[in-house]
């Protein structure tokens, strides 16, 4: 059996990687420390945002980050609020980067 990282451990590691790349990020909603799902909101500081959630591909068995919502910041915030309404154990991390960098496509974060 492959050991799983706790949600909190993954969040701390992700925040550290963002810090190393000089990308500001903040935990805006703290979820369950062991098994909470993590959502990433990328705010480009121009009124636009994009939210990502981790998905499992049943055909390949791989995990990938997919877009949950994108558009005006208020619309993305509303989508995140709806998700938190369904699952109060969610983590939400807000990344602030004008270029939209999030590092989710880097090795170890997929």
MOZI-V388962 format. One line per field, one symbol per residue. psi: psi as a letter, one per 40 degrees, with the letter a starting at -180 (. if undefined). burial: 1 if it has 16 or more other C-alpha atoms within 10 Angstrom, else 0. Layout:
psi: ???
burial: ???
This chain:
psi: hhiiiiddddddddddddddefhhiihehhahddeiihihhhheffeiihhiihihhddeeiiihihdiiaiddddddddddddddgeeiihhhhhhdeeieeeeihee.
burial: 00000011011001100100001010001110100111111111000111111100000000001001110010011011000100001111111110011101000000
